[in-house]
Amino acid sequence: MTQIEYSLGQEVGLAGIANEIDAEALYDKCLALAHNMWWSWQPEVNSLFRDIDPIRWRQLDHNPIALLREFTPERLAIRAGEMVLHSRVNYAFRRLQEYLECKNTWAQNNAGVLGGKPVAYFSAEFGLHESLPVYSGGLGVLSGDHVKSASGLGVPLVGIGLYYSHGYFKQHLSADGYQREEYYETKVEDLPLEPAVQTDGTPLMVSIDTRNGRLLAKVWKVQVGRVRLFLLDCNVEGNRPEDRELTSRLYGGDERTRIRQELVIGVGGVKALRALGINPGVYHLNEGHSAFAPLEVMRERMADDGLSFEDAMRETAESTIFTTHTPVPAGHDRFDAAIIEEHLGPLRDSLGISAEHLMGLGRVNTQDHSESFCMTVIGLKMSRSANAVSQLHGHISRRMWKNLWPSRDERNIPIGHITNGVHIESWLAWQMQQLYDRHFPASWKNQMGEPDVWQNIHSVDPGELWETHNALKNLLLSFVRRRISRQCRRRGESDEIVEAARNLLSPNILTIGFGRRFATYKRANLLFKDLDRICRLLDSTERPIQIIYAGKAHPKDEPGKRFIQEIANLRLDSRFAGRVAFVEDYDINVCRHLIQGVDVWLNNPRRPLEASGTSGQKTVLNGGLNCSILDGWWAEAYDGANGFAIGKGTSHTDDRLTDKRDAEYLYQTLEERIIPIFYDRDRDGLPGKWIKMMMNSISTLAWRFSSHRMVMDYTRQAYVPAAGGLSCEMKVFD
Ligand SMILES: *Cc1c(COP(=O)(O)O)cnc(C)c1O
């Protein structure tokens, strides 16, 4: 710099340099916020990022890192000046620091025994937010909510999963309503991932030996509030080309892909923990995918502590708990002896057991050579306690696995249940949160898992609750219209059709939502079993209804895809046009809009195939009412005054009969209960009885089906006993 320039610069320059430092500091704070998923359940931080650039925010799937990458610190500072963001950024940043440093948590008083020896929570997917696409559906969102509540409660826990570079597919429907799947590679730079480093500071790489070579995985770290989540990724140099693809997609490929993914998550996951210097006090296997993990833990114990196989097995099981999610036998992963030997052979050598012995660990009848190796069976055998995910699912699971304990009565099969719940702060609409803030005790967010707080909903003015709900309903309807007109434009449909989509649905009409995987047992088309009857309901001049659908079918599930087609094509039928909408590409974002805005959330699975279900629990928080078959969580939640039941909670062996009978029950519930109560208005135009039901639903269900309550249950009933705080009955196999 020349002398002249320098002295010229001094006048404006010092301020300029100060601004530059300010700009850098502001940018760094925003980045720090974006790198802890904590931001995703803070409405204030969400709106902060949105206000930086509302249009890009939406286009970028609400991804703050991708958004910030489009800004230089200087441009961000200018934008922050325009939008008065500085103090909001500083405040959010300070709150995050306080949250991370807070020592006064629930776990401090209730789970001290876990201090220093965290729970290692294994799951094949984690659904934390739409911008981190490493989940497909319910299991992932449940794991995400589990991790968030562990953070909130201060439970020492680390998550272990896989990094899927292409995630799950994006769904588009072609003009004939058929599902098309597209996979996009996510840019790692746009995600809140950091390479995990070993205790000596070098990037971590784990390797797993198989009979036909070595499998490598690197490890990413995601910070979720106070909890660390580690995701293993096989796309590394040194792996064969096909192995580099191994973790690219969720639930893709064949059984070989599957066992190799499960080897990485279970065995690789334990190795990663070890290399990171983390010594878990408890291993929680969330579903069977990770059930190879205890074998690696045993290998460590035998090598390090010189334990015998039997002692290592007993000690490992003492610190392992297992959660099963699948009420159908076909849903459990099974592998034959050859593929097990190929992948677990070297580990088996270290354990010093025969191939038959290993196979026996995954069989109900240890000696039955025709039986394949089942991940759920080894999960049950290698854990001290096991649980299903709802009361009813507990019954089903005990019946399903009773042959593992042939001398026991079904009632005494050692599989309990802890019913699933949802992370309130992630699913509660900001507008409803404001209402709770006004009427609940100031500390209500610290007591979300307790019943008393929620009783306060009964003292809210009915008009205020109704207005808040309707504001959310309007947001949902504009979201749906925007999405559907975009869908029509993408398909190249006429301006007329696009225009019609903009006028779809009406805010005054009873609005039913249905969003979930299109697996056939969920019977998305049940409402259309009798077309004349549903037409009369949709088309009624006095008391019409409208329905919004969303959901993906597994790429290999042809019947599921035909269900989608059947429903999507109703838009072409003049009897349904304008009253039935199908929103493409169901994900956390679409789900959030739906559950926050519907009047009624419909769930009609074939009982008892819904292990728990969680989407209806999300609706509760926002004032929507559930209308559901008495299956999963609803079988224990429904009390006659907090929502609607379809049928009487019975099952039939003949599916056709069941479907026919349940469709009849569904129509009856709509015609005799839901529609009359919704349209029964008082002098102020309020549906008094309906609003009372909304209040009942919130007060009886919100706390019970929250993931805070769920994680507290896991902590008290499973984690603390497993960590050695208390003894509990070990499962003994006959
Ligand atoms: C909550 C959620 C689910 C689970 O819904 P179910 O009713 O349990 O099937 C699935 N997918 C997404 C994206 C969700 O947010």
The ligand as a Tripos MOL2 file, in Angstrom:
@<TRIPOS>MOLECULE
LIG
   15    15     1     0     0
SMALL
NO_CHARGES

@<TRIPOS>ATOM
      1 C1        -43.3770  -38.2990   11.7870 C.3       1 LIG1
      2 C2        -42.9670  -38.7310   10.4390 C.ar      1 LIG1
      3 C3        -43.2230  -40.0350   10.0240 C.ar      1 LIG1
      4 C4        -43.8970  -41.0440   10.8900 C.3       1 LIG1
      5 O1        -45.2500  -41.0460   10.6130 O.3       1 LIG1
      6 P1        -46.1500  -42.3370   10.9670 P.3       1 LIG1
      7 O2        -47.4940  -41.8260   11.1750 O.co2     1 LIG1
      8 O3        -45.5420  -42.8980   12.1960 O.co2     1 LIG1
      9 O4        -46.0270  -43.2490    9.8210 O.co2     1 LIG1
     10 C5        -42.8180  -40.4020    8.7460 C.ar      1 LIG1
     11 N1        -42.2100  -39.5440    7.9310 N.ar      1 LIG1
     12 C6        -41.9550  -38.2730    8.2920 C.ar      1 LIG1
     13 C7        -41.2740  -37.3680    7.3370 C.3       1 LIG1
     14 C8        -42.3250  -37.8240    9.5560 C.ar      1 LIG1
     15 O5        -42.0490  -36.5740    9.9150 O.3       1 LIG1
@<TRIPOS>BOND
     1     1     2 1
     2     2     3 ar
     3     2    14 ar
     4     3     4 1
     5     3    10 ar
     6     4     5 1
     7     5     6 1
     8     6     7 2
     9     6     8 1
    10     6     9 1
    11    10    11 ar
    12    11    12 ar
    13    12    13 1
    14    12    14 ar
    15    14    15 1
@<TRIPOS>SUBSTRUCTURE
     1 LIG1         1 GROUP 0 **** ****
